[in-house]
Amino acid sequence: MARSQKNGRLEEAMASLARSQENLLQNQAIFVQSQATFQAELRELQRENAQRFARIETILLDHSRILAEHTRILAEHSRALAALPEAVRDKIGFRPAQPAP
């Protein structure tokens, strides 16, 4: 009878082991599927980020071009403003006083 009880426990242990292995295989399948989903989502996120950064770079290059143009215009205006007092004097016929001989 002792041998029968040991065999019963062995059979229970083997059945438990079989269930555990089945659970492990199911968990592995779930993990593989989850990993595949994660990788697909990651690739999509990377694609979206690449597009976003490309748009940002385009905007920054455009802003740099605009800034350079504005800098050129400001320099041109600064030169014109610096020359304006003399141009106004010339236009109205103002002549500085001549030193006495």
N, CA, C and O atoms as a GROMACS GRO file, in nm:
protein
  404
    1MET      N    1   0.081  -0.117   0.000
    1MET     CA    2   0.000   0.000   0.000
    1MET      C    3   0.086   0.126   0.000
    1MET      O    4   0.049   0.226  -0.061
    2ALA      N    5   0.200   0.124   0.066
    2ALA     CA    6   0.288   0.238   0.071
    2ALA      C    7   0.336   0.272  -0.070
    2ALA      O    8   0.348   0.389  -0.106
    3ARG      N    9   0.362   0.170  -0.148
    3ARG     CA   10   0.408   0.192  -0.285
    3ARG      C   11   0.297   0.255  -0.368
    3ARG      O   12   0.325   0.339  -0.454
    4SER      N   13   0.176   0.218  -0.346
    4SER     CA   14   0.061   0.272  -0.418
    4SER      C   15   0.045   0.421  -0.388
    4SER      O   16   0.014   0.500  -0.477
    5GLN      N   17   0.066   0.459  -0.261
    5GLN     CA   18   0.056   0.600  -0.224
    5GLN      C   19   0.168   0.681  -0.290
    5GLN      O   20   0.145   0.793  -0.337
    6LYS      N   21   0.287   0.625  -0.294
    6LYS     CA   22   0.400   0.694  -0.357
    6LYS      C   23   0.374   0.712  -0.506
    6LYS      O   24   0.403   0.817  -0.563
    7ASN      N   25   0.320   0.607  -0.568
    7ASN     CA   26   0.288   0.617  -0.710
    7ASN      C   27   0.181   0.723  -0.734
    7ASN      O   28   0.186   0.796  -0.833
    8GLY      N   29   0.084   0.732  -0.642
    8GLY     CA   30  -0.022   0.832  -0.653
    8GLY      C   31   0.035   0.972  -0.645
    8GLY      O   32  -0.004   1.060  -0.722
    9ARG      N   33   0.128   0.993  -0.552
    9ARG     CA   34   0.190   1.124  -0.538
    9ARG      C   35   0.279   1.155  -0.658
    9ARG      O   36   0.285   1.269  -0.703
   10LEU      N   37   0.346   1.054  -0.709
   10LEU     CA   38   0.430   1.072  -0.827
   10LEU      C   39   0.344   1.110  -0.947
   10LEU      O   40   0.380   1.198  -1.025
   11GLU      N   41   0.230   1.044  -0.960
   11GLU     CA   42   0.140   1.076  -1.070
   11GLU      C   43   0.085   1.218  -1.055
   11GLU      O   44   0.071   1.290  -1.154
   12GLU      N   45   0.055   1.255  -0.933
   12GLU     CA   46   0.007   1.393  -0.909
   12GLU      C   47   0.116   1.494  -0.943
   12GLU      O   48   0.091   1.598  -1.004
   13ALA      N   49   0.237   1.462  -0.902
   13ALA     CA   50   0.349   1.552  -0.929
   13ALA      C   51   0.374   1.562  -1.080
   13ALA      O   52   0.401   1.671  -1.131
   14MET      N   53   0.364   1.450  -1.150
   14MET     CA   54   0.384   1.450  -1.295
   14MET      C   55   0.272   1.529  -1.364
   14MET      O   56   0.297   1.602  -1.460
   15ALA      N   57   0.150   1.513  -1.314
   15ALA     CA   58   0.037   1.589  -1.371
   15ALA      C   59   0.057   1.739  -1.345
   15ALA      O   60   0.031   1.821  -1.432
   16SER      N   61   0.103   1.773  -1.226
   16SER     CA   62   0.130   1.912  -1.192
   16SER      C   63   0.241   1.969  -1.280
   16SER      O   64   0.233   2.082  -1.327
   17LEU      N   65   0.345   1.888  -1.303
   17LEU     CA   66   0.454   1.929  -1.389
   17LEU      C   67   0.404   1.951  -1.532
   17LEU      O   68   0.442   2.048  -1.596
   18ALA      N   69   0.320   1.864  -1.580
   18ALA     CA   70   0.264   1.878  -1.715
   18ALA      C   71   0.182   2.007  -1.725
   18ALA      O   72   0.191   2.079  -1.825
   19ARG      N   73   0.100   2.036  -1.622
   19ARG     CA   74   0.021   2.160  -1.622
   19ARG      C   75   0.113   2.282  -1.620
   19ARG      O   76   0.089   2.382  -1.688
   20SER      N   77   0.218   2.273  -1.539
   20SER     CA   78   0.314   2.383  -1.531
   20SER      C   79   0.383   2.407  -1.665
   20SER      O   80   0.401   2.522  -1.707
   21GLN      N   81   0.419   2.299  -1.731
   21GLN     CA   82   0.483   2.313  -1.863
   21GLN      C   83   0.385   2.373  -1.963
   21GLN      O   84   0.424   2.457  -2.045
   22GLU      N   85   0.261   2.332  -1.957
   22GLU     CA   86   0.158   2.387  -2.046
   22GLU      C   87   0.140   2.536  -2.020
   22GLU      O   88   0.131   2.616  -2.114
   23ASN      N   89   0.135   2.573  -1.891
   23ASN     CA   90   0.124   2.714  -1.856
   23ASN      C   91   0.245   2.793  -1.905
   23ASN      O   92   0.232   2.905  -1.955
   24LEU      N   93   0.362   2.732  -1.889
   24LEU     CA   94   0.485   2.798  -1.934
   24LEU      C   95   0.480   2.822  -2.085
   24LEU      O   96   0.514   2.931  -2.131
   25LEU      N   97   0.437   2.723  -2.160
   25LEU     CA   98   0.427   2.739  -2.305
   25LEU      C   99   0.326   2.847  -2.342
   25LEU      O  100   0.350   2.926  -2.433
   26GLN      N  101   0.214   2.851  -2.271
   26GLN     CA  102   0.115   2.955  -2.297
   26GLN      C  103   0.172   3.093  -2.265
   26GLN      O  104   0.153   3.188  -2.341
   27ASN      N  105   0.242   3.104  -2.152
   27ASN     CA  106   0.302   3.231  -2.113
   27ASN      C  107   0.409   3.274  -2.213
   27ASN      O  108   0.422   3.393  -2.245
   28GLN      N  109   0.486   3.178  -2.262
   28GLN     CA  110   0.587   3.210  -2.362
   28GLN      C  111   0.522   3.262  -2.490
   28GLN      O  112   0.570   3.357  -2.550
   29ALA      N  113   0.412   3.198  -2.531
   29ALA     CA  114   0.341   3.241  -2.652
   29ALA      C  115   0.286   3.383  -2.633
   29ALA      O  116   0.294   3.465  -2.724
   30ILE      N  117   0.230   3.410  -2.516
   30ILE     CA  118   0.179   3.543  -2.486
   30ILE      C  119   0.292   3.645  -2.487
   30ILE      O  120   0.277   3.755  -2.540
   31PHE      N  121   0.405   3.608  -2.428
   31PHE     CA  122   0.521   3.697  -2.424
   31PHE      C  123   0.570   3.728  -2.565
   31PHE      O  124   0.598   3.843  -2.598
   32VAL      N  125   0.582   3.626  -2.648
   32VAL     CA  126   0.630   3.646  -2.786
   32VAL      C  127   0.534   3.739  -2.861
   32VAL      O  128   0.578   3.828  -2.934
   33GLN      N  129   0.404   3.718  -2.843
   33GLN     CA  130   0.306   3.805  -2.908
   33GLN      C  131   0.316   3.948  -2.855
   33GLN      O  132   0.310   4.044  -2.933
   34SER      N  133   0.331   3.962  -2.725
   34SER     CA  134   0.345   4.096  -2.665
   34SER      C  135   0.471   4.165  -2.717
   34SER      O  136   0.469   4.284  -2.747
   35GLN      N  137   0.578   4.090  -2.726
   35GLN     CA  138   0.703   4.146  -2.775
   35GLN      C  139   0.689   4.190  -2.920
   35GLN      O  140   0.738   4.296  -2.957
   36ALA      N  141   0.622   4.111  -3.002
   36ALA     CA  142   0.601   4.146  -3.142
   36ALA      C  143   0.516   4.273  -3.152
   36ALA      O  144   0.545   4.361  -3.234
   37THR      N  145   0.413   4.283  -3.070
   37THR     CA  146   0.328   4.403  -3.069
   37THR      C  147   0.408   4.524  -3.027
   37THR      O  148   0.399   4.630  -3.088
   38PHE      N  149   0.488   4.508  -2.921
   38PHE     CA  150   0.572   4.618  -2.872
   38PHE      C  151   0.668   4.665  -2.980
   38PHE      O  152   0.684   4.785  -3.001
   39GLN      N  153   0.733   4.571  -3.047
   39GLN     CA  154   0.829   4.608  -3.151
   39GLN      C  155   0.760   4.680  -3.266
   39GLN      O  156   0.816   4.774  -3.322
   40ALA      N  157   0.641   4.636  -3.303
   40ALA     CA  158   0.566   4.703  -3.410
   40ALA      C  159   0.530   4.846  -3.368
   40ALA      O  160   0.542   4.939  -3.447
   41GLU      N  161   0.487   4.862  -3.244
   41GLU     CA  162   0.453   4.995  -3.193
   41GLU      C  163   0.578   5.083  -3.186
   41GLU      O  164   0.572   5.202  -3.217
   42LEU      N  165   0.689   5.025  -3.146
   42LEU     CA  166   0.814   5.099  -3.138
   42LEU      C  167   0.858   5.146  -3.276
   42LEU      O  168   0.900   5.260  -3.293
   43ARG      N  169   0.848   5.058  -3.377
   43ARG     CA  170   0.884   5.097  -3.513
   43ARG      C  171   0.795   5.212  -3.562
   43ARG      O  172   0.843   5.305  -3.625
   44GLU      N  173   0.666   5.204  -3.532
   44GLU     CA  174   0.573   5.310  -3.572
   44GLU      C  175   0.609   5.441  -3.502
   44GLU      O  176   0.608   5.547  -3.565
   45LEU      N  177   0.640   5.434  -3.375
   45LEU     CA  178   0.679   5.553  -3.300
   45LEU      C  179   0.808   5.613  -3.357
   45LEU      O  180   0.820   5.735  -3.369
   46GLN      N  181   0.903   5.528  -3.391
   46GLN     CA  182   1.028   5.576  -3.450
   46GLN      C  183   1.002   5.643  -3.586
   46GLN      O  184   1.064   5.745  -3.617
   47ARG      N  185   0.912   5.586  -3.665
   47ARG     CA  186   0.876   5.644  -3.794
   47ARG      C  187   0.812   5.781  -3.775
   47ARG      O  188   0.847   5.878  -3.843
   48GLU      N  189   0.717   5.789  -3.681
   48GLU     CA  190   0.650   5.917  -3.652
   48GLU      C  191   0.750   6.021  -3.603
   48GLU      O  192   0.745   6.137  -3.644
   49ASN      N  193   0.842   5.980  -3.515
   49ASN     CA  194   0.944   6.072  -3.464
   49ASN      C  195   1.036   6.121  -3.575
   49ASN      O  196   1.073   6.238  -3.578
   50ALA      N  197   1.073   6.032  -3.665
   50ALA     CA  198   1.158   6.072  -3.778
   50ALA      C  199   1.087   6.176  -3.863
   50ALA      O  200   1.148   6.274  -3.907
   51GLN      N  201   0.957   6.156  -3.888
   51GLN     CA  202   0.881   6.254  -3.966
   51GLN      C  203   0.871   6.386  -3.890
   51GLN      O  204   0.886   6.493  -3.949
   52ARG      N  205   0.845   6.377  -3.761
   52ARG     CA  206   0.833   6.498  -3.678
   52ARG      C  207   0.963   6.577  -3.680
   52ARG      O  208   0.962   6.699  -3.698
   53PHE      N  209   1.076   6.508  -3.660
   53PHE     CA  210   1.205   6.576  -3.658
   53PHE      C  211   1.237   6.635  -3.795
   53PHE      O  212   1.297   6.743  -3.804
   54ALA      N  213   1.199   6.567  -3.902
   54ALA     CA  214   1.222   6.621  -4.036
   54ALA      C  215   1.143   6.751  -4.054
   54ALA      O  216   1.194   6.847  -4.111
   55ARG      N  217   1.018   6.753  -4.006
   55ARG     CA  218   0.938   6.876  -4.015
   55ARG      C  219   1.001   6.987  -3.931
   55ARG      O  220   1.007   7.102  -3.974
   56ILE      N  221   1.048   6.953  -3.812
   56ILE     CA  222   1.110   7.052  -3.724
   56ILE      C  223   1.237   7.108  -3.790
   56ILE      O  224   1.260   7.229  -3.787
   57GLU      N  225   1.318   7.021  -3.848
   57GLU     CA  226   1.440   7.068  -3.915
   57GLU      C  227   1.406   7.161  -4.030
   57GLU      O  228   1.475   7.260  -4.052
   58THR      N  229   1.301   7.129  -4.105
   58THR     CA  230   1.258   7.214  -4.216
   58THR      C  231   1.216   7.351  -4.164
   58THR      O  232   1.253   7.454  -4.221
   59ILE      N  233   1.139   7.351  -4.056
   59ILE     CA  234   1.095   7.478  -3.996
   59ILE      C  235   1.214   7.559  -3.948
   59ILE      O  236   1.221   7.680  -3.970
   60LEU      N  237   1.308   7.492  -3.880
   60LEU     CA  238   1.426   7.563  -3.829
   60LEU      C  239   1.512   7.620  -3.942
   60LEU      O  240   1.562   7.732  -3.930
   61LEU      N  241   1.527   7.546  -4.050
   61LEU     CA  242   1.603   7.597  -4.164
   61LEU      C  243   1.533   7.718  -4.225
   61LEU      O  244   1.597   7.816  -4.263
   62ASP      N  245   1.401   7.711  -4.234
   62ASP     CA  246   1.324   7.823  -4.287
   62ASP      C  247   1.337   7.944  -4.196
   62ASP      O  248   1.354   8.056  -4.243
   63HIS      N  249   1.329   7.922  -4.065
   63HIS     CA  250   1.345   8.032  -3.970
   63HIS      C  251   1.486   8.091  -3.978
   63HIS      O  252   1.502   8.212  -3.967
   64SER      N  253   1.585   8.007  -3.996
   64SER     CA  254   1.723   8.056  -4.010
   64SER      C  255   1.736   8.143  -4.135
   64SER      O  256   1.802   8.247  -4.132
   65ARG      N  257   1.672   8.102  -4.243
   65ARG     CA  258   1.675   8.180  -4.366
   65ARG      C  259   1.606   8.315  -4.345
   65ARG      O  260   1.657   8.419  -4.387
   66ILE      N  261   1.490   8.312  -4.280
   66ILE     CA  262   1.416   8.436  -4.252
   66ILE      C  263   1.498   8.528  -4.162
   66ILE      O  264   1.504   8.648  -4.184
   67LEU      N  265   1.560   8.471  -4.060
   67LEU     CA  266   1.642   8.550  -3.968
   67LEU      C  267   1.759   8.615  -4.042
   67LEU      O  268   1.790   8.732  -4.017
   68ALA      N  269   1.823   8.542  -4.130
   68ALA     CA  270   1.934   8.598  -4.208
   68ALA      C  271   1.884   8.712  -4.296
   68ALA      O  272   1.952   8.814  -4.309
   69GLU      N  273   1.768   8.696  -4.357
   69GLU     CA  274   1.710   8.801  -4.441
   69GLU      C  275   1.677   8.925  -4.357
   69GLU      O  276   1.703   9.037  -4.399
   70HIS      N  277   1.620   8.904  -4.240
   70HIS     CA  278   1.588   9.016  -4.151
   70HIS      C  279   1.715   9.086  -4.104
   70HIS      O  280   1.717   9.209  -4.092
   71THR      N  281   1.818   9.010  -4.076
   71THR     CA  282   1.946   9.069  -4.036
   71THR      C  283   2.002   9.156  -4.147
   71THR      O  284   2.051   9.266  -4.122
   72ARG      N  285   1.993   9.108  -4.271
   72ARG     CA  286   2.039   9.186  -4.387
   72ARG      C  287   1.958   9.315  -4.400
   72ARG      O  288   2.014   9.422  -4.422
   73ILE      N  289   1.825   9.305  -4.388
   73ILE     CA  290   1.738   9.422  -4.399
   73ILE      C  291   1.769   9.522  -4.287
   73ILE      O  292   1.775   9.643  -4.313
   74LEU      N  293   1.787   9.474  -4.164
   74LEU     CA  294   1.819   9.564  -4.053
   74LEU      C  295   1.952   9.636  -4.076
   74LEU      O  296   1.964   9.754  -4.046
   75ALA      N  297   2.049   9.566  -4.129
   75ALA     CA  298   2.179   9.628  -4.158
   75ALA      C  299   2.162   9.736  -4.264
   75ALA      O  300   2.220   9.844  -4.254
   76GLU      N  301   2.084   9.705  -4.366
   76GLU     CA  302   2.057   9.802  -4.472
   76GLU      C  303   1.985   9.925  -4.416
   76GLU      O  304   2.020  10.038  -4.450
   77HIS      N  305   1.886   9.903  -4.331
   77HIS     CA  306   1.813  10.014  -4.269
   77HIS      C  307   1.906  10.095  -4.178
   77HIS      O  308   1.896  10.218  -4.174
   78SER      N  309   1.993  10.028  -4.106
   78SER     CA  310   2.087  10.098  -4.018
   78SER      C  311   2.177  10.190  -4.099
   78SER      O  312   2.203  10.304  -4.058
   79ARG      N  313   2.226  10.143  -4.214
   79ARG     CA  314   2.310  10.227  -4.301
   79ARG      C  315   2.229  10.347  -4.352
   79ARG      O  316   2.280  10.459  -4.355
   80ALA      N  317   2.104  10.322  -4.392
   80ALA     CA  318   2.019  10.431  -4.442
   80ALA      C  319   1.992  10.533  -4.332
   80ALA      O  320   1.998  10.654  -4.356
   81LEU      N  321   1.961  10.486  -4.212
   81LEU     CA  322   1.934  10.578  -4.100
   81LEU      C  323   2.059  10.658  -4.062
   81LEU      O  324   2.049  10.776  -4.027
   82ALA      N  325   2.175  10.595  -4.068
   82ALA     CA  326   2.299  10.666  -4.035
   82ALA      C  327   2.327  10.776  -4.137
   82ALA      O  328   2.382  10.880  -4.102
   83ALA      N  329   2.290  10.753  -4.262
   83ALA     CA  330   2.314  10.852  -4.368
   83ALA      C  331   2.203  10.957  -4.374
   83ALA      O  332   2.221  11.059  -4.441
   84LEU      N  333   2.092  10.936  -4.308
   84LEU     CA  334   1.975  11.024  -4.319
   84LEU      C  335   2.001  11.168  -4.274
   84LEU      O  336   1.962  11.261  -4.346
   85PRO      N  337   2.065  11.192  -4.160
   85PRO     CA  338   2.085  11.333  -4.120
   85PRO      C  339   2.161  11.414  -4.226
   85PRO      O  340   2.125  11.527  -4.256
   86GLU      N  341   2.265  11.355  -4.281
   86GLU     CA  342   2.342  11.426  -4.383
   86GLU      C  343   2.259  11.446  -4.509
   86GLU      O  344   2.267  11.551  -4.573
   87ALA      N  345   2.178  11.346  -4.547
   87ALA     CA  346   2.093  11.358  -4.665
   87ALA      C  347   1.991  11.469  -4.645
   87ALA      O  348   1.963  11.544  -4.739
   88VAL      N  349   1.933  11.481  -4.525
   88VAL     CA  350   1.835  11.587  -4.496
   88VAL      C  351   1.904  11.723  -4.504
   88VAL      O  352   1.848  11.817  -4.560
   89ARG      N  353   2.023  11.736  -4.448
   89ARG     CA  354   2.097  11.863  -4.455
   89ARG      C  355   2.121  11.903  -4.600
   89ARG      O  356   2.103  12.018  -4.639
   90ASP      N  357   2.164  11.803  -4.680
   90ASP     CA  358   2.189  11.832  -4.822
   90ASP      C  359   2.061  11.875  -4.892
   90ASP      O  360   2.062  11.967  -4.974
   91LYS      N  361   1.950  11.807  -4.861
   91LYS     CA  362   1.822  11.832  -4.928
   91LYS      C  363   1.770  11.973  -4.898
   91LYS      O  364   1.717  12.039  -4.986
   92ILE      N  365   1.785  12.018  -4.775
   92ILE     CA  366   1.733  12.150  -4.739
   92ILE      C  367   1.836  12.260  -4.763
   92ILE      O  368   1.807  12.378  -4.741
   93GLY      N  369   1.951  12.224  -4.808
   93GLY     CA  370   2.052  12.322  -4.843
   93GLY      C  371   2.130  12.376  -4.726
   93GLY      O  372   2.188  12.484  -4.736
   94PHE      N  373   2.133  12.307  -4.618
   94PHE     CA  374   2.208  12.352  -4.501
   94PHE      C  375   2.357  12.335  -4.527
   94PHE      O  376   2.405  12.229  -4.566
   95ARG      N  377   2.428  12.446  -4.504
   95ARG     CA  378   2.573  12.442  -4.519
   95ARG      C  379   2.634  12.486  -4.385
   95ARG      O  380   2.593  12.586  -4.327
   96PRO      N  381   2.730  12.410  -4.340
   96PRO     CA  382   2.795  12.452  -4.215
   96PRO      C  383   2.863  12.588  -4.233
   96PRO      O  384   2.909  12.623  -4.342
   97ALA      N  385   2.867  12.661  -4.128
   97ALA     CA  386   2.930  12.793  -4.132
   97ALA      C  387   3.077  12.779  -4.171
   97ALA      O  388   3.147  12.689  -4.126
   98GLN      N  389   3.121  12.872  -4.256
   98GLN     CA  390   3.261  12.872  -4.297
   98GLN      C  391   3.344  12.941  -4.190
   98GLN      O  392   3.301  13.043  -4.134
   99PRO      N  393   3.458  12.888  -4.161
   99PRO     CA  394   3.542  12.955  -4.061
   99PRO      C  395   3.586  13.094  -4.112
   99PRO      O  396   3.611  13.112  -4.232
  100ALA      N  397   3.594  13.188  -4.024
  100ALA     CA  398   3.635  13.325  -4.060
  100ALA      C  399   3.780  13.325  -4.102
  100ALA      O  400   3.864  13.258  -4.042
  101PRO      N  401   3.811  13.403  -4.208
  101PRO     CA  402   3.951  13.408  -4.254
  101PRO      C  403   4.041  13.488  -4.167
  101PRO      O  404   4.160  13.499  -4.196
   0.00000   0.00000   0.00000
